[in-house]
Amino acid sequence: MSVLMLVMAASGAARADTVALKANLQPSSEVPPRVSKGHGIVDANFDTDTKVLTWTVTYADLSGPVTMAHFHGPAPVGQNAKPQVSIDAKTDTKADKKALASPMKGQATLSDQQVNDLMTGQWYFNIHTQDNPSGEIRGQITPAN
């Protein structure tokens, strides 16, 4: 009996859905649009069971070093919103500054409201630089399929 329960528990855990998400980061997607050669990609996965969002963000050709990066929401394309998840980067040590280097990798556990906003396309990601303090490149988070 305990073997059956163990198998059932394992199969239940295996049923958690992982949703692949992406964003194409472009200066033209910022509000208002920016003039920049910068570009990037967000590749993310959301585990519907644990509510954990994991991400890898790559970027290139920005106007200068990254000062901040965030997932924002809720907002549709063309509108701004407050940060929901900040990429952790303290600026007091060289090691901490590496958190904003490409590729940026991380994870966060989301609230129920954040999950709803993310899964209904109401989140975007943007990267800030000194020359573009309100954001240099941005992209709406959408399903990868």
Order of alpha helices (4+ residues) and beta strands (2+ residues): alpha-beta-beta-beta-beta-beta-alpha-beta-alpha-beta-beta-beta
